[in-house]
Amino acid sequence: MPIQTIGILSPGDMGQAIAAVLNQHGLKTIAALDNRSERTRQLAAAANIQDVGSLTQLVIESDLILSVLVPAAAIEAAKQVAEVISNVGKQILYVDCNAIAPQALLMIRTSVARESDR
């Protein structure tokens, strides 16, 4: 499956910078901006990240999800994405781009892999 649409968790300073580069190379970037701050919405708009509203819609529309958020939120975000993957029934690539400990990465890998195998 070719990667055309990339979901960004979360389009803050780093996420929007990554999305801007991806968009310059012809990829579509999307984010779930429901309940996000006006600042985050502005950063997303500046990087041409399309708002799909919910995390469920992000999973449905993405070929790949990049997690770019504060390290303390990485595990919880991965668990939320894993639950949505299970509910949607879709196999998807999930990339954690956060500065986290190797043990945390193993927890995320286990969580996302388990849900995507259902």
C-alpha positions in Angstrom: 0.0 0.0 0.0 1.5 3.3 -1.0 1.6 6.0 1.8 -0.3 9.0 0.7 -2.0 10.4 3.8 -0.2 10.8 7.1 -1.9 11.5 10.4 -0.1 13.7 12.8 -0.4 13.4 16.5 -0.1 16.3 17.5 0.4 19.2 15.3 2.2 21.4 17.7 5.6 23.1 16.9 7.4 19.9 15.9 4.3 18.2 14.4 3.5 21.1 12.2 7.1 21.4 11.0 7.2 17.7 10.0 3.8 18.1 8.3 5.0 21.1 6.3 7.9 19.1 4.9 5.7 16.1 4.1 3.2 18.4 2.3 6.1 19.9 0.3 6.8 16.4 -1.0 3.3 15.8 -2.2 1.9 13.9 0.8 -1.4 14.8 2.5 -1.3 15.4 6.2 -4.3 15.3 8.6 -4.9 15.8 12.3 -7.8 15.2 14.7 -8.3 18.8 16.0 -11.5 18.2 18.0 -11.0 19.8 21.5 -7.6 21.3 20.5 -6.5 24.8 21.3 -6.7 27.7 18.9 -2.9 27.8 18.8 -2.8 24.2 17.7 -5.4 24.9 15.0 -3.4 27.8 13.8 -0.2 25.8 13.6 -2.1 23.1 11.7 -3.5 25.6 9.3 -0.1 27.2 8.7 1.3 23.8 7.8 -1.7 22.9 5.5 -2.7 20.0 7.8 -6.3 19.1 7.2 -8.6 18.8 10.2 -10.5 15.5 10.2 -12.1 16.1 13.6 -11.9 12.9 15.6 -9.2 10.3 16.3 -11.4 7.7 14.7 -11.6 9.6 11.4 -7.8 10.1 11.6 -7.3 6.4 11.8 -9.8 5.7 9.0 -8.2 8.2 6.6 -4.5 7.7 7.4 -2.0 5.3 5.8 0.5 6.1 8.5 0.3 7.9 11.9 3.2 9.9 13.3 3.1 10.5 17.1 4.9 13.8 17.7 3.9 15.0 21.1 5.3 15.5 24.6 7.0 12.3 25.8 4.8 12.1 28.9 1.7 11.7 26.7 3.2 9.1 24.3 2.0 5.9 26.0 -1.6 7.2 26.6 -1.8 8.5 23.1 -0.7 5.1 21.7 -3.3 3.3 23.9 -6.0 5.6 22.5 -4.9 5.0 18.9 -4.7 1.3 19.5 -8.3 1.2 20.8 -9.5 3.1 17.7 -7.5 0.8 15.4 -9.2 -2.2 17.1 -12.7 -0.6 16.7 -12.1 0.4 13.1 -10.5 -2.9 12.2 -7.8 -1.5 10.1 -4.1 -2.3 9.9 -2.0 0.9 10.0 1.6 1.9 10.5 2.1 3.8 13.8 5.4 5.6 14.3 6.4 7.0 17.7 8.6 10.0 17.1 8.9 11.0 20.7 12.0 11.1 23.0 10.9 8.2 25.2 12.6 5.4 27.1 13.1 2.1 25.3 10.8 0.4 27.8 8.0 2.9 27.0 8.5 2.2 23.3 8.1 -1.6 23.9 4.9 -0.9 25.8 3.6 1.2 22.8 4.7 -1.4 20.3 2.9 -4.2 22.2 -0.3 -2.2 22.6 -0.6 -1.0 19.0 0.5 -4.4 17.5 -2.0 -6.3 19.7 -4.9 -4.1 18.7 -4.1 -4.0 15.0 -3.9 -7.8 14.9 -7.5 -8.2 16.1 
